[in-house]
Amino acid sequence: MPRPRSFDPGDVLDKAKAVFWAKGYEGSTINDLAEATGLRTGSLYNAFGDKHSLYLKALDRYGEKEVAAAVAWISRQDCRGAEAVAGFLAMIAAQVESGAYSDGCFLCNAAADQAVHDPAIAARVSANMGPLRQAFLDRLKSDPRTADAAVMLADFALATYLGMFVMIRGGADGAMVRRAVSVAGAALSV
């Protein structure tokens, strides 16, 4: 009879996600992942498959937690749609300026680092970015001032969001990100 698992799979995925987020796919060794999760490599393989499978599951975990939290924030704002989207971007920019997100966005990192070479990762990145774009789109469609241009503006907001994190990962300072988001906020409120 197999031994019951003595770990929380969600907790393990959160720890693996943190390693992949900070070091990237190629930079993360199975030993790094085992050390961070507290599991032996054999236990990791048995529970999650190979490193690639664990990476895909970590991307999904990011979607379940971080993307879902972003979507919830956008959805619950008690203001016009354009202001909710611009407010979300400004909130992220303020967090960046205060030192958060020094490792960028896990999905953005995966898109830039691995998606171009790996269709499974590209599909996961796209699937996990979809809800954020949809949240932008829903809010912009609900705003009479932006309803007609909602698709274009949602794409612009997503590009701004992703671009912020590429800038951060590339070493841009928070003030530069804040200025870019300020321009985006003005564009969204036309």
FENHU-V690488 format. One record per helix or strand of 2 or more residues. SS is the DSSP state (alpha for helix, beta for strand). FROM is the first residue (numbers start at 1). TO is the last residue. If there is no record, write none. Layout:
# FENHU-V690488
SS|FROM|TO, SS|FROM|TO
This chain:
# FENHU-V690488
alpha|9|27, alpha|30|37, alpha|41|48, alpha|51|76, alpha|81|97, alpha|106|115, alpha|119|141, alpha|147|169, alpha|174|188
